[in-house]
């Protein structure tokens, strides 16, 4: 994902008394170096840092994500922000966000629907559920509703808001955002429904010439991102999604915003197949888990195998021996290295 939200998180947390060095460590970064604006960061590191900051601020149900985006302007989003700013209408702006979302994050999915005079903007986070997903949902809601209203200079004609988590003890912050619209908690994804007419509202700074320029810039960067890192992105998805069952190539492709055929074509160009990539990830994870005391049955489940016998066959192919003997060898090598 883009390092931009991580850089903002560091500043936001420091303003609230969290030590900068601690947040940087949670992000997996060293010293005071936050990286360039267009650098990439593993999604897992950003989620780790979000969870760390929430714990440092006292945890609980406080919706910190709702305040985290209050200072966000279009410049934070880089070229995507300028695409939004120069779009002709709100509908075009949202379409550009969806088109180039990979420049911001590979861990989120966004789409729009329209039916019977109601337009819905839908969003959800991808990957195994974890506490940071609640914070991401709050951030997305605050930016989509609050950020859009600040940019447009008027309130959105909201009908309903869905939120993908249980109702908090104090729903007042969400009721304030909904401004009279109905709220549904524990929904399958976030959904902001409004009058479809709002989608045709003109953007205050719409500029056809500048917009065309930023489209070209975004397309170029998006192409480079997709071409250079598709195997790594697929590998990262598999690394966090194996537990309980390996995802299909179609599921991985969908999470990356492309078709199965396109994903397989990119993998071939990188000299790997989906099956081969899956096997490599399983092998690497297996060696990592063998340093712990997980049982063979647990390890089979963690690696997404249907049964322990499948794990034994894989180990025979990878190492020529069994998981138990491989574990002994790994521990022995670690002991010699220590």
C-alpha positions, 0 to 999 in steps of 0.5 A: 500500500501507499506509505502516505497514510502511514506517514500521516498516522505517525504525525497524528499519533505523535500529536496525541502523545504517542512516541514517534519511535514506537510508532515507527517500530510498529511500522517496521521502519528505523530511525526517523526515516518515513520514506518518500511520499510514493514509497510502498509499505506492506499492508500488515505493517500499517495494520500493526501500527494502527492496532499499536496506536489504538492500544497506546491511546487506551483501546476501548470502543473509542472510534479513533478512526473517525478523527484520524482523517479530519485533517486529510486534504486531497494532497495526502492522496497524491495523484488520486487526490488531484484526480478527485479534485479536478473531476467534473462530477462526484460520480467521476471522482468516485470512478477514478478512485475505484479505477486507481485504488491500487495506488493507495491500497491493495487491501481494500475493495470499493464499488458503486451501485445505483437503483431506483434513485438511490446511489450506494458507495460500498467499501470493505477491507480484504484479508483475515479479520483483525482489530485494525479493520474496525479502525479502517472502516471508521477512517473510510466512513469519515473520509467518504462522508465528512471528506466529501462534504468538506470538498463539495461544500454541502451536506450529502443527501444520505439515506442509510449507512451500513457499518461492518462491525457490532453496534458500539455502546455509544453510537452518537459519533456515527449518528452525528455522521449519519445526520438523520439517515438510518444506521445499520451495524453488523453489516457485511460491508460498509455502504453509504446510500444517498440520493442518486442526484448527488452523484451528478453534482459538479465538483467545485474545482473541476478542470477537464485539462488538468484532469486529463493530465492527472489521469495520464499520470495515474495510469502510468503509475498504476501500470508500473505498480501492476507490472512490477509487483503483481507477483509480490502482491499475490504472494502477500495475499496468500501469506495472510489468507491461507489459514483454513483453506487456500484461496482460489486464483479467482479470489486472489485476482478479485482482491487485486482488482483484476481477472483470473486470466490477467493475474495468471498472465502477469504471473507467467511474465514473472516466470511463475504459476499460481500453483507454484507461487502457492507452493512457495508461500506454503513452504516458507510459512511451514519453515517459519511455523516449525520453529514453534510448537504447533502440531502437524494437524494445526500446521496443516490448517495454518497452511490451508491444506485439506488434511494432514496427509496433504501436508506430509506429501508436500514436506516430502516434496520440499525436503525429502522427509517428514514435518517432524524430522524437518522440525528437528533439523531446523531447531538444530540449525538454529541452535548451531547458529545461536 
